[in-house]
C-alpha cells in the first residue's frame, strides 16, 4: 500500500468513502494503526490529558508536540500524519508562523492542525504560502475552553451556525486543506458539505462528515477521564483488554506454585 496523500484524502471525499482517522502519541501505537490502514493519524494535543494526566490540553508545549510527532512520524509509512499546534504557540501571528515551521521541519508530519479563531486568520494563508498544509479546527476548540459548560454542541443557534459556516468558508478560501469539526450540529455539517470542496473530518459531529476521528485511548477504553458521550461504545475495546490482562495477572500469580 502506498503512502496516503492529500490528493487521496480529497478523492475519498469525492467518492463518498469515509476517511478514517485516529490519534497516536508513540511509535508502537502509531505503527499498529498505520498497519491497520487508517487514512490519517493525528498527534493531538489531547496528549496533555491522556498521556500527561492534565485536565485539559492547555499546558502542552511545542517541545512535547515535536517529541511525540517525531516518535509517530518516524515509523508511519502509509497514513497521512497531522500534528496539532499547541496553545502556547498561538499567542501571536509571529509565534504561530515560527512554531509551525519548526514543528513541520523537525518532524516527518504531512500537515499541521490549528484551532481557528478571528485572531489567527492571516496565518493560514502565510503557512500555505510556505507549503505547510493546514487543517482548520472549528466548533468546540479545546484550547479555548475555560468552563465545563463550553463542552456542548455548537451551531444550534442562528448566530453560531452562521459563524461556523462563515469561518469554514473563509478557511478554505485562505488555503486550508481539511476542516475538522468538533461537536458541531448536524444541520451545520449538512450545510457545509454543500459549500466546501475540502474534506470535513468530524468528532462528536454526527455521521454526515466526510470522515471521523477518534482519540485512540477512548477507543481502547483506557482513558482516565470520562469518555465522551459521542463515542460509539460498540467499538470500544476495554472489555477485551481488561479480560485478557486479568487472565495474564492470574497466570503470573500461579507461577510460583507451579514451578
C-alpha positions in Angstrom: 0.0 0.0 0.0 1.3 3.4 -1.0 1.6 6.5 1.3 -1.8 8.2 1.7 -1.5 11.6 0.0 -3.7 14.7 0.5 -5.0 14.1 -3.0 -6.2 10.6 -2.0 -7.9 12.1 1.1 -9.7 14.6 -1.2 -10.5 11.7 -3.6 -12.1 9.7 -0.8 -14.5 12.6 -0.2 -15.4 12.8 -3.9 -16.0 9.1 -4.0 -18.1 9.2 -0.8 -15.8 6.8 1.1 -15.3 7.6 4.8 -12.0 9.0 5.8 -10.7 7.1 8.9 -8.6 9.0 11.4 -7.2 8.2 14.9 -4.8 9.8 17.4 -1.4 8.3 18.3 1.3 9.6 20.5 4.1 7.0 20.4 5.8 4.8 17.9 4.2 1.5 18.8 0.6 2.6 18.6 1.4 4.6 15.5 2.8 1.6 13.6 -0.1 -0.5 14.8 -2.7 2.0 13.5 -0.7 2.5 10.3 -0.6 -1.2 9.6 -4.4 -1.4 10.2 -4.9 1.0 7.3 -6.1 4.3 8.9 -6.1 7.1 6.4 -5.0 9.8 8.9 -3.0 9.6 12.2 -3.2 12.7 14.3 -0.7 13.6 17.0 -3.1 15.5 19.1 -2.5 17.9 21.9 -5.0 15.6 23.7 -1.8 14.0 24.9 -2.0 16.6 27.7 -4.9 14.6 29.0 -4.3 11.0 28.0 -0.5 10.9 28.4 0.3 13.6 30.9 -2.8 13.4 33.0 -3.8 17.1 32.9 -7.4 18.2 33.0 -7.1 19.9 29.6 -4.8 20.5 26.6 -3.6 23.9 27.7 -0.2 23.0 29.1 1.1 21.0 26.2 4.4 22.6 24.9 5.8 22.8 21.5 8.8 20.7 22.7 6.4 18.0 23.7 4.5 18.1 20.4 7.8 17.8 18.5 8.9 14.9 20.6 5.6 12.9 20.1 5.4 14.0 16.5 8.8 12.6 15.8 8.0 9.4 17.6 4.9 8.9 15.5 6.0 10.2 12.1 9.3 8.3 12.1 7.5 4.9 12.0 4.4 5.7 9.9 4.8 4.6 6.3 1.3 4.8 4.9 -1.1 7.0 6.9 -1.2 10.8 6.4 0.2 12.3 9.5 -1.1 15.5 11.1 0.1 17.2 14.3 -1.6 19.8 16.5 -0.1 23.2 17.1 -0.3 23.6 20.9 -1.9 26.5 22.7 1.4 28.0 23.8 2.3 28.5 20.1 -0.8 30.6 19.3 -0.1 33.7 21.4 0.8 35.8 18.3 0.9 35.6 14.5 4.7 35.6 14.5 4.8 32.7 17.0 2.2 30.7 15.1 4.3 31.0 11.9 7.7 30.3 13.6 6.5 27.4 15.7 4.6 25.8 12.8 7.7 26.0 10.6 9.7 24.4 13.4 7.2 21.6 14.1 6.9 20.9 10.4 10.6 20.9 9.6 11.8 19.0 12.6 9.4 16.1 12.1 8.1 14.0 9.2 4.5 15.1 9.5 2.4 16.0 6.5 0.1 18.7 7.9 -0.5 20.9 11.0 -3.9 21.4 12.7 -4.7 24.8 14.1 -7.7 25.8 16.1 -9.3 28.6 14.1 -10.2 32.0 15.6 -10.5 35.6 14.3 -7.1 36.4 15.7 -5.2 33.8 13.6 -7.0 34.1 10.3 -4.0 35.5 8.4 -1.6 32.7 9.4 -3.4 30.1 7.3 -2.5 31.9 4.1 1.0 32.6 5.2 1.6 29.0 6.1 0.0 27.8 2.9 2.4 30.1 1.1 5.3 28.3 2.9 4.0 25.0 1.6 2.8 23.9 5.0 -0.7 22.3 4.6 -3.2 23.3 7.3 -6.2 21.6 8.9 -8.5 24.1 10.5 -10.3 23.1 13.7 -13.8 24.6 14.3 -16.7 24.2 16.7 -15.6 23.1 20.1 -12.0 24.3 20.4 -10.4 22.7 23.5 -7.6 25.2 23.7 -10.2 28.0 24.2 -12.3 26.1 26.8 -12.4 27.8 30.2 -15.6 26.3 31.7 -17.3 22.9 31.6 -20.4 24.5 30.1 -18.4 25.1 26.9 -18.3 21.3 26.3 -21.5 21.2 24.2 -22.8 21.0 20.7 -22.1 24.2 18.6 -24.1 25.6 15.8 -27.6 25.2 17.3 -28.3 29.0 17.4 -28.5 31.0 14.2 -25.6 33.2 15.3 -23.2 30.2 15.9 -24.4 28.4 12.8 -23.6 31.5 10.7 -20.2 32.0 12.4 -19.1 28.4 11.9 -20.2 28.3 8.2 -18.5 31.7 7.6 -15.2 30.7 9.2 -15.2 27.3 7.4 -15.6 29.0 4.0 -13.0 31.6 4.9 -10.5 28.9 6.0 -10.9 27.1 2.7 -10.5 30.4 0.7 -7.3 31.1 2.7 -5.9 27.7 1.8 -6.9 25.2 4.5 -6.9 21.7 3.0 -9.0 19.9 5.7 -11.7 21.1 8.1 -12.1 19.4 11.5 -15.5 19.9 13.2 -15.7 19.1 16.9 -19.2 18.9 18.5 -21.0 20.7 15.7 -24.7 20.2 14.9 -25.8 18.0 12.1 -27.5 20.9 10.3 -24.3 22.9 10.1 -22.4 19.8 8.8 -25.1 19.2 6.2 -24.8 22.8 5.0 -21.0 22.8 4.9 -20.9 19.6 2.8 -22.8 21.6 0.1 -20.5 24.6 0.4 -17.0 23.2 0.8 -14.8 21.3 -1.6 -12.3 20.2 1.1 -12.9 17.2 3.3 -14.7 17.6 6.6 -13.5 15.3 9.5 -15.8 15.1 12.5 -15.5 14.2 16.1 -18.8 14.3 18.0 -20.4 16.0 15.0 -22.6 13.2 13.7 -22.2 10.7 10.9 -22.6 13.1 7.9 -19.0 14.3 7.9 -16.6 13.0 5.2 -14.6 11.2 7.8 -14.4 10.6 11.5 -11.6 10.9 14.1 -11.4 9.3 17.5 -9.0 9.6 20.4 -7.2 6.2 20.5 -7.4 5.9 24.3 -11.2 6.4 24.1 -11.5 3.6 21.5 -9.3 1.4 23.7 -11.4 2.3 26.7 -8.5 3.0 29.0 -8.5 6.8 29.4 -8.6 8.0 33.0 -11.0 10.8 32.0 -14.7 10.4 31.4 -15.4 9.0 27.9 -17.2 11.4 25.5 -20.9 10.9 25.1 -20.4 10.8 21.3 -18.3 7.7 21.2 -19.9 4.6 19.8 -19.4 2.1 22.6 -19.9 -0.8 20.2 -16.3 -0.4 19.1 -14.6 0.2 22.4 -12.0 -2.4 23.3 -11.9 -2.1 27.1 -13.8 -5.4 27.8 -11.4 -7.4 25.7 -8.3 -5.7 27.0 -9.5 -6.0 30.6 -10.4 -9.7 30.3 -7.0 -10.7 28.7 -4.9 -8.6 31.2 -6.8 -10.1 34.1 -6.0 -13.6 32.7 -2.4 -12.7 32.5 -2.3 -11.4 36.1 -4.0 -14.6 37.2 -1.5 -16.7 35.2 1.6 -14.9 36.8 0.1 -15.2 40.3 0.0 -19.0 39.9 3.5 -19.5 38.5 5.5 -19.8 41.8 3.3 -22.8 42.9 3.6 -24.5 39.5 7.4 -24.4 39.2 
